[in-house]
Amino acid sequence: MRWLLLLPLFALMASCAHPGGDYEGYMTRSYTVRGQTYHPMDVESALYYGEIGTASWYNESKFFGLIRGTTSLGEKVMPWHNIAAHKTLPLPCVVKVTNMENGKSVKCRVNDRGPFIGDRIIDLSPRAAKKIDFYDQGLTTVQVEVLSVGDGPYKRKPPRKRFLGIF
């Protein structure tokens, strides 16, 4: 019976580890949602990606984080992860998201697809939305910049600072 008291500790320790999936390389295959087909960009294009647009936040974890949601990469989601969803970036990648209204930034791991509502360019986890102070509003204008694409031996970074008129 004593081991039951340790269950919350084990759950917390497991959820703090980096979320892992069953993929290798980059996820760039086309997919269809609500009748629309999306064609993710190739890795080279993604390394130079930058955009300004509307961000929202979403929550894939359920029941206060005790039941984990799953991303497009098969990774488990907890509400305290700094993660994001994007329609066309290769998965996984790391982006810097800057709130244009207050200048606050957060690094997020893009490991899911979306948002599929209106002209939104990125969905952030609740924690990431709180870090750049738009959680209560629900939407804000952000600048998104790719910092790296891939994990482990597949990880690639942009060759140099860019700002080639993309923003």
C-alpha positions as CSV (number, residue, x, y, z in Angstrom):
1,M,0.0,0.0,0.0
2,R,2.9,2.4,0.6
3,W,3.8,2.3,-3.0
4,L,0.5,4.0,-3.8
5,L,1.8,7.1,-2.1
6,L,4.7,7.2,-4.5
7,L,2.6,7.1,-7.7
8,P,2.2,10.9,-8.0
9,L,6.0,11.3,-7.6
10,F,6.6,8.7,-10.4
11,A,4.1,10.4,-12.6
12,L,5.8,13.7,-12.1
13,M,9.3,12.3,-12.8
14,A,8.1,10.6,-16.0
15,S,6.4,13.7,-17.3
16,C,9.4,16.0,-16.7
17,A,11.5,13.9,-19.1
18,H,11.7,15.1,-22.7
19,P,8.7,13.8,-24.6
20,G,9.7,11.1,-27.1
21,G,8.0,9.7,-30.1
22,D,8.5,6.8,-32.5
23,Y,9.8,8.8,-35.5
24,E,13.2,9.1,-37.0
25,G,14.4,12.1,-39.1
26,Y,11.8,14.7,-40.1
27,M,8.1,14.5,-40.6
28,T,7.4,16.2,-43.9
29,R,4.7,14.1,-45.5
30,S,1.5,15.7,-46.7
31,Y,-1.7,15.3,-44.7
32,T,-5.4,16.2,-45.1
33,V,-7.6,17.9,-42.4
34,R,-11.3,18.8,-43.1
35,G,-10.9,18.2,-46.8
36,Q,-7.8,20.5,-47.2
37,T,-4.4,19.0,-48.0
38,Y,-1.3,20.5,-46.4
39,H,2.2,20.1,-47.8
40,P,4.9,20.7,-45.2
41,M,8.0,22.5,-46.3
42,D,11.3,20.8,-46.8
43,V,14.0,21.1,-44.2
44,E,16.1,23.6,-46.2
45,S,13.1,26.0,-46.6
46,A,12.2,25.6,-43.0
47,L,15.7,26.7,-41.9
48,Y,14.9,30.2,-43.4
49,Y,11.3,30.3,-42.2
50,G,10.0,33.4,-40.5
51,E,6.5,34.8,-40.3
52,I,4.3,37.4,-38.5
53,G,0.7,36.4,-37.8
54,T,-1.9,35.4,-35.3
55,A,-1.1,32.9,-32.5
56,S,-3.6,31.0,-30.3
57,W,-3.1,28.5,-27.6
58,Y,-4.4,25.0,-27.2
59,N,-4.3,22.2,-24.6
60,E,-3.9,18.6,-25.6
61,S,-3.5,17.3,-22.0
62,K,-6.6,16.3,-20.2
63,F,-7.8,16.2,-16.6
64,F,-5.3,18.6,-15.1
65,G,-2.4,16.9,-16.9
66,L,-3.0,13.5,-15.4
67,I,-4.2,12.1,-18.7
68,R,-1.8,12.9,-21.5
69,G,-2.7,13.9,-25.0
70,T,-0.6,12.8,-27.9
71,T,0.9,15.0,-30.7
72,S,1.3,14.3,-34.4
73,L,4.8,12.8,-33.5
74,G,3.3,10.5,-30.9
75,E,4.8,12.4,-28.1
76,K,2.9,12.8,-24.8
77,V,1.7,16.2,-23.8
78,M,1.7,17.8,-20.4
79,P,0.4,21.3,-19.7
80,W,3.8,22.6,-18.6
81,H,5.6,21.7,-21.8
82,N,6.6,24.6,-24.1
83,I,5.3,23.0,-27.3
84,A,3.5,24.3,-30.4
85,A,1.5,23.2,-33.5
86,H,2.2,24.4,-37.0
87,K,0.6,23.4,-40.3
88,T,3.6,23.3,-42.6
89,L,6.9,23.2,-40.6
90,P,8.8,19.9,-40.6
91,L,8.3,18.1,-37.3
92,P,10.1,18.3,-34.9
93,C,11.6,21.8,-34.9
94,V,12.3,24.5,-32.4
95,V,11.0,28.0,-32.9
96,K,11.3,31.3,-31.2
97,V,7.9,32.9,-30.8
98,T,7.8,36.7,-29.9
99,N,4.7,38.5,-28.8
100,M,4.6,41.6,-31.0
101,E,2.5,43.5,-28.4
102,N,5.0,43.2,-25.5
103,G,8.3,41.9,-26.9
104,K,8.3,38.7,-24.8
105,S,9.7,35.6,-26.4
106,V,9.6,31.8,-25.7
107,K,11.3,28.8,-27.4
108,C,8.9,26.1,-28.3
109,R,9.2,22.6,-29.7
110,V,6.9,22.2,-32.7
111,N,5.7,18.6,-32.5
112,D,2.0,18.8,-33.6
113,R,-0.1,20.0,-36.6
114,G,-2.5,22.9,-36.5
115,P,-4.0,25.4,-36.0
116,F,-6.9,24.7,-38.4
117,I,-9.0,27.8,-37.5
118,G,-9.0,30.9,-39.6
119,D,-5.7,32.6,-40.4
120,R,-3.8,31.5,-37.3
121,I,-0.2,30.6,-37.9
122,I,0.7,28.8,-34.7
123,D,-0.9,27.2,-31.6
124,L,1.1,27.3,-28.4
125,S,0.8,25.2,-25.2
126,P,-0.8,26.9,-22.2
127,R,2.6,27.4,-20.5
128,A,4.1,29.0,-23.6
129,A,1.1,31.3,-23.9
130,K,1.5,32.4,-20.3
131,K,5.2,33.0,-20.7
132,I,4.6,35.6,-23.4
133,D,1.5,37.0,-21.7
134,F,-1.4,36.2,-24.0
135,Y,-3.1,33.3,-22.2
136,D,-6.0,35.4,-20.9
137,Q,-6.6,37.0,-24.3
138,G,-6.5,33.8,-26.3
139,L,-5.0,35.4,-29.4
140,T,-2.1,37.7,-30.1
141,T,0.2,38.8,-33.0
142,V,3.5,37.0,-33.0
143,Q,6.7,36.7,-34.9
144,V,7.8,33.0,-35.5
145,E,11.5,32.2,-36.3
146,V,12.9,28.7,-36.7
147,L,15.9,28.0,-34.5
148,S,16.5,24.3,-35.5
149,V,14.9,21.5,-37.3
150,G,15.1,17.8,-36.2
151,D,16.5,16.0,-33.2
152,G,19.7,14.2,-32.3
153,P,21.8,13.4,-35.4
154,Y,19.2,14.9,-37.6
155,K,19.3,18.3,-35.9
156,R,20.0,21.2,-38.3
157,K,20.3,24.9,-37.5
158,P,20.1,27.8,-39.9
159,P,23.6,28.5,-41.4
160,R,23.6,32.2,-40.3
161,K,21.3,34.9,-39.0
162,R,18.7,35.7,-41.6
163,F,16.3,38.7,-41.7
164,L,16.2,38.7,-45.5
165,G,13.0,40.6,-45.7
166,I,11.0,37.6,-44.5
167,F,9.5,39.5,-41.6
